Amino acid sequence: MTQSKTGILITNIGTPNEPTPKAVKQYLAKFLHDKRVIELPRIIWCPILHGIILNTRPKKSAKLYEKIWTKDGSPLLVHCKNISDKLQDKLKVPVELGMNYSDPSIPSAIDNLIEKGVSNIIALPLYPQYSATTSAATFDIIAKHFKNMRNIPSLSFIDSYSTCDPYIDAITNLIKTYWDKKSKINHLLFSFHGIPQSFVDKGDKYAYFCQQTVDKITKKLQIPTDAWSISFQSRLGFAKWLGPYTDNVLKELPEKGITDVDVICPGFAVDCLETLEEINIRGKEIYQTAGGKTFNYINALNASDLQINMLAKILNIAKAQPILDI
């Protein structure tokens, strides 16, 4: 029997092609049309989306993207491409990058793997903590593409790695390395992307996975419970979202006498608008306006050796026969 050829599909949410209102509008139209992201009935949501949001938000968001855009493009896409390339070099198997709501698309990435002779795909969405809004949305896109194929490859889908030892070790070492370079701050804030509270109430385990991640990291770091906090950012609209909200926590910390803080966003595999602008620019301003003094953002793992080695180990765990002897 011929041994199946394995390929890796790395995915992430996506990003506008450029920091312009037109490009942001195209991206948001795809993102906010996904029923996994917005669960309102289409007859209610579509008029709001097309009549209000897509006519107001793109211009505002484009200005925010301009603040973090690089000469090579969107930070999220640049980092994800680097991760894909480095993983391929390390594992010596085909690795393709696909985005949920922008290019390169997930269907095109799957097609590229099949063209390279891959018959066994391991899909790894770069969302450490599972949510229906992220990991499940990625699975939907893969399944929809498979539905139109005559011959489908076998699929292993890694829906979460929130408590995997390689991930916990990578984040812990990231924090320790930062503290080794700079003096340790008395308080560490873990900020995760939020989801509507109603999603949690309906059974989405995202909040549980986030808390598990933090519990394991703080235990390895051996920091007391009063030396760290957990919060959730990036809420949209006026409905109640998972809390406490990061912006409110940053306002409240100085009132509690905590005037020096390190912030890390372990739910973001790579730096993007939500970390570079929302946290490191707006979050810092909110904190210091409220009386805070020292504000340090600890960058995401991005395409660092910590990230590549960690993902390689997780991929090996997902495969019965290791891809690479690490």
C-alpha positions as CSV (number, residue, x, y, z in Angstrom):
1,M,0.0,0.0,0.0
2,T,1.3,3.4,-0.9
3,Q,1.8,5.7,2.1
4,S,-0.4,8.7,2.2
5,K,1.3,12.0,1.7
6,T,0.6,14.5,4.5
7,G,0.3,18.2,4.1
8,I,-0.5,21.0,6.6
9,L,-3.2,23.6,6.3
10,I,-2.5,26.6,8.5
11,T,-5.5,29.0,8.8
12,N,-6.3,32.4,10.3
13,I,-9.2,34.8,10.2
14,G,-7.9,37.1,7.4
15,T,-7.2,40.8,6.8
16,P,-7.9,43.6,4.3
17,N,-5.6,43.6,1.3
18,E,-4.7,47.3,2.0
19,P,-5.6,49.9,4.6
20,T,-8.3,51.6,2.6
21,P,-12.1,51.9,3.2
22,K,-12.8,49.9,0.0
23,A,-10.5,47.0,1.1
24,V,-11.8,47.1,4.7
25,K,-15.4,47.1,3.4
26,Q,-14.7,44.0,1.3
27,Y,-13.2,42.2,4.2
28,L,-15.9,43.1,6.7
29,A,-18.6,42.1,4.3
30,K,-17.3,38.5,4.2
31,F,-16.4,38.4,7.9
32,L,-19.7,39.8,9.2
33,H,-21.8,37.7,6.8
34,D,-20.7,34.5,8.5
35,K,-23.5,33.0,10.6
36,R,-20.9,31.7,13.0
37,V,-19.9,35.3,13.7
38,I,-23.3,36.9,13.7
39,E,-26.2,34.7,14.7
40,L,-29.0,37.2,14.1
41,P,-31.6,36.2,11.5
42,R,-30.4,37.4,8.1
43,I,-33.7,39.4,7.6
44,I,-32.7,41.5,10.6
45,W,-28.9,41.5,10.3
46,C,-28.4,42.2,6.5
47,P,-30.1,45.6,6.5
48,I,-28.0,46.6,9.6
49,L,-24.8,45.3,8.0
50,H,-25.3,46.8,4.5
51,G,-27.3,49.9,5.5
52,I,-25.2,51.0,8.5
53,I,-22.1,49.1,9.4
54,L,-20.5,48.8,5.9
55,N,-21.2,52.5,5.3
56,T,-19.6,53.7,8.5
57,R,-17.1,51.3,10.0
58,P,-14.7,50.8,7.0
59,K,-13.5,54.4,7.0
60,K,-12.8,54.4,10.7
61,S,-11.2,51.0,10.6
62,A,-9.0,51.9,7.6
63,K,-7.5,54.7,9.7
64,L,-6.6,52.2,12.4
65,Y,-5.1,49.8,10.0
66,E,-2.9,52.6,8.6
67,K,-1.3,52.9,12.1
68,I,0.0,49.3,12.1
69,W,0.5,48.6,8.4
70,T,4.0,47.6,7.3
71,K,6.0,48.0,4.1
72,D,5.3,44.2,3.5
73,G,1.6,44.6,4.2
74,S,-0.8,43.5,6.9
75,P,1.1,42.3,10.0
76,L,-1.3,39.4,10.4
77,L,-0.7,38.1,6.8
78,V,3.1,38.7,7.0
79,H,3.5,36.8,10.2
80,C,1.2,33.9,9.0
81,K,3.1,33.6,5.7
82,N,6.4,33.4,7.7
83,I,4.9,30.8,9.9
84,S,3.8,28.7,6.9
85,D,7.2,29.0,5.2
86,K,9.2,28.2,8.4
87,L,7.0,25.2,9.2
88,Q,7.5,23.8,5.7
89,D,11.2,24.2,6.1
90,K,11.2,22.5,9.5
91,L,8.7,19.6,8.7
92,K,9.8,18.9,5.1
93,V,6.1,18.5,4.1
94,P,3.8,20.8,2.0
95,V,2.4,23.6,4.1
96,E,-0.3,26.0,2.8
97,L,-1.8,29.1,4.3
98,G,-5.5,29.8,4.0
99,M,-7.6,32.7,5.4
100,N,-11.3,32.5,6.4
101,Y,-12.3,35.8,4.9
102,S,-9.5,37.0,2.6
103,D,-6.7,35.8,0.3
104,P,-5.1,33.4,0.2
105,S,-8.4,31.5,0.7
106,I,-8.8,28.2,2.4
107,P,-10.2,26.5,-0.7
108,S,-7.2,27.7,-2.8
109,A,-4.8,26.4,-0.1
110,I,-6.5,23.0,-0.1
111,D,-6.3,22.8,-3.9
112,N,-2.6,23.7,-3.7
113,L,-2.0,20.8,-1.3
114,I,-3.8,18.3,-3.5
115,E,-1.9,19.5,-6.5
116,K,1.3,18.6,-4.6
117,G,0.0,15.1,-4.1
118,V,-1.3,15.4,-0.6
119,S,-3.9,12.9,0.4
120,N,-3.9,13.5,4.1
121,I,-4.4,17.1,5.4
122,I,-3.8,18.2,9.0
123,A,-5.7,21.5,9.4
124,L,-4.4,23.8,12.2
125,P,-6.4,27.0,12.7
126,L,-4.2,29.5,14.6
127,Y,-6.8,29.9,17.3
128,P,-5.5,28.4,20.5
129,Q,-8.9,28.6,22.3
130,Y,-11.8,27.0,20.5
131,S,-14.9,29.0,19.7
132,A,-17.6,28.4,17.2
133,T,-16.8,31.9,15.8
134,T,-13.3,30.8,14.9
135,S,-12.4,27.2,14.7
136,A,-15.8,26.0,13.8
137,A,-16.1,28.7,11.2
138,T,-12.9,27.4,9.6
139,F,-14.2,23.8,9.6
140,D,-17.4,25.0,7.8
141,I,-15.3,26.5,5.0
142,I,-13.2,23.3,4.7
143,A,-16.4,21.1,4.7
144,K,-18.1,23.3,2.1
145,H,-15.1,23.0,-0.3
146,F,-14.9,19.2,0.3
147,K,-18.7,19.0,-0.6
148,N,-17.9,20.1,-4.1
149,M,-15.0,17.7,-4.6
150,R,-15.2,14.3,-6.3
151,N,-12.3,12.8,-4.3
152,I,-11.7,14.3,-0.9
153,P,-8.5,13.9,1.2
154,S,-8.5,12.5,4.7
155,L,-8.7,15.3,7.3
156,S,-7.3,15.7,10.8
157,F,-8.7,18.9,12.3
158,I,-7.0,20.5,15.4
159,D,-9.9,22.5,16.9
160,S,-8.0,23.9,19.9
161,Y,-4.6,23.7,21.7
162,S,-5.4,25.9,24.7
163,T,-4.0,23.5,27.3
164,C,-1.4,21.6,25.2
165,D,2.0,21.6,27.0
166,P,3.9,22.9,24.0
167,Y,1.6,25.9,23.8
168,I,1.6,26.6,27.5
169,D,5.4,26.3,27.6
170,A,5.8,28.6,24.6
171,I,3.7,31.4,26.1
172,T,5.3,30.9,29.5
173,N,8.8,31.1,28.0
174,L,7.7,34.2,26.0
175,I,6.8,36.0,29.2
176,K,9.9,34.9,31.0
177,T,12.1,36.0,28.1
178,Y,10.4,39.4,28.2
179,W,10.9,39.7,31.9
180,D,14.6,38.7,31.6
181,K,15.1,41.6,29.2
182,K,13.0,44.1,31.2
183,S,12.3,44.3,34.9
184,K,9.3,42.2,36.0
185,I,6.2,44.3,36.4
186,N,3.9,43.7,39.4
187,H,0.8,42.9,37.4
188,L,0.2,40.8,34.3
189,L,-3.0,41.3,32.3
190,F,-4.2,38.5,29.9
191,S,-6.4,40.0,27.2
192,F,-8.4,37.7,24.9
193,H,-10.7,38.5,22.0
194,G,-14.3,38.6,23.2
195,I,-17.4,36.9,22.0
196,P,-21.1,37.7,22.7
197,Q,-22.2,36.5,26.1
198,S,-25.2,34.9,24.4
199,F,-22.8,32.5,22.6
200,V,-21.3,31.4,25.9
201,D,-24.8,31.0,27.4
202,K,-25.7,28.7,24.4
203,G,-22.7,26.5,25.2
204,D,-19.7,27.9,23.5
205,K,-16.8,26.8,25.7
206,Y,-14.4,29.6,24.6
207,A,-14.4,31.3,28.0
208,Y,-13.6,28.0,29.7
209,F,-10.7,27.4,27.4
210,C,-9.3,30.9,28.0
211,Q,-9.5,30.5,31.8
212,Q,-7.8,27.1,31.5
213,T,-5.0,28.7,29.5
214,V,-4.4,31.4,32.1
215,D,-4.6,29.0,35.0
216,K,-1.9,26.8,33.5
217,I,0.4,29.7,32.6
218,T,0.1,31.5,35.9
219,K,0.8,28.2,37.7
220,K,4.0,27.6,35.7
221,L,5.0,31.2,36.3
222,Q,4.3,30.8,40.0
223,I,2.6,34.2,40.3
224,P,-0.1,34.8,42.9
225,T,-3.7,35.4,42.0
226,D,-3.6,39.1,42.9
227,A,-0.7,39.6,40.5
228,W,-2.7,38.9,37.3
229,S,-6.1,39.6,35.7
230,I,-8.0,38.3,32.7
231,S,-10.1,40.4,30.4
232,F,-11.8,40.3,26.9
233,Q,-11.5,42.9,24.1
234,S,-12.8,43.8,20.7
235,R,-16.5,43.8,21.4
236,L,-18.9,44.9,18.6
237,G,-22.3,46.5,18.9
238,F,-24.3,47.1,22.1
239,A,-25.2,43.6,23.2
240,K,-23.5,42.2,26.3
241,W,-20.2,40.5,25.5
242,L,-18.0,38.2,27.5
243,G,-16.3,40.2,30.3
244,P,-14.7,41.9,32.1
245,Y,-13.9,44.2,29.2
246,T,-10.2,45.0,28.7
247,D,-10.7,48.8,28.3
248,N,-12.7,48.9,31.6
249,V,-10.0,46.8,33.4
250,L,-7.3,49.2,32.1
251,K,-9.2,52.1,33.6
252,E,-9.8,50.4,36.9
253,L,-6.3,49.0,37.6
254,P,-4.8,52.5,38.5
255,E,-7.7,53.1,40.8
256,K,-6.6,49.9,42.7
257,G,-3.1,51.2,43.0
258,I,-1.7,49.1,40.1
259,T,0.2,51.7,38.1
260,D,2.6,49.3,36.2
261,V,1.2,46.5,34.0
262,D,2.4,44.0,31.4
263,V,-0.3,43.0,28.9
264,I,-0.2,39.8,26.8
265,C,-2.8,38.5,24.4
266,P,-2.3,34.7,24.3
267,G,-5.3,34.0,22.2
268,F,-3.7,35.8,19.2
269,A,-1.1,33.6,17.5
270,V,0.2,36.7,15.6
271,D,0.1,40.4,16.1
272,C,-2.6,42.2,14.2
273,L,-4.9,45.2,14.5
274,E,-6.4,44.0,17.8
275,T,-3.0,43.7,19.5
276,L,-0.9,46.4,17.9
277,E,-3.5,49.2,17.7
278,E,-6.3,48.2,20.1
279,I,-4.0,47.2,22.9
280,N,-0.6,48.7,22.4
281,I,-1.9,52.1,21.2
282,R,-5.5,52.7,22.5
283,G,-5.1,50.4,25.5
284,K,-1.9,52.1,26.6
285,E,-3.6,55.5,26.2
286,I,-6.6,54.4,28.3
287,Y,-4.4,53.1,31.0
288,Q,-2.1,56.1,31.3
289,T,-5.0,58.5,31.1
290,A,-6.5,56.7,34.1
291,G,-3.3,57.3,36.1
292,G,-1.2,54.3,35.1
293,K,2.5,54.8,34.5
294,T,4.3,51.8,32.9
295,F,2.4,49.9,30.2
296,N,4.2,47.1,28.3
297,Y,2.7,45.0,25.6
298,I,4.3,41.6,25.2
299,N,4.3,40.8,21.5
300,A,2.6,37.6,20.2
301,L,4.7,34.5,19.3
302,N,4.5,35.5,15.6
303,A,7.0,33.5,13.5
304,S,9.5,33.1,16.4
305,D,11.3,29.9,17.0
306,L,9.1,29.4,20.1
307,Q,6.0,29.5,17.8
308,I,7.5,27.2,15.1
309,N,8.7,24.6,17.5
310,M,5.4,24.7,19.4
311,L,3.3,24.2,16.3
312,A,5.5,21.5,15.0
313,K,5.1,19.5,18.2
314,I,1.3,20.0,18.2
315,L,1.2,18.8,14.6
316,N,3.2,15.7,15.5
317,I,0.7,15.0,18.3
318,A,-2.1,15.1,15.8
319,K,-0.4,12.6,13.5
320,A,-0.1,8.9,14.4
321,Q,3.2,8.6,12.6
322,P,5.3,11.7,13.5
323,I,6.1,14.1,10.6
324,L,9.4,14.9,12.1
325,D,11.4,13.4,15.0
326,I,11.7,16.5,17.3
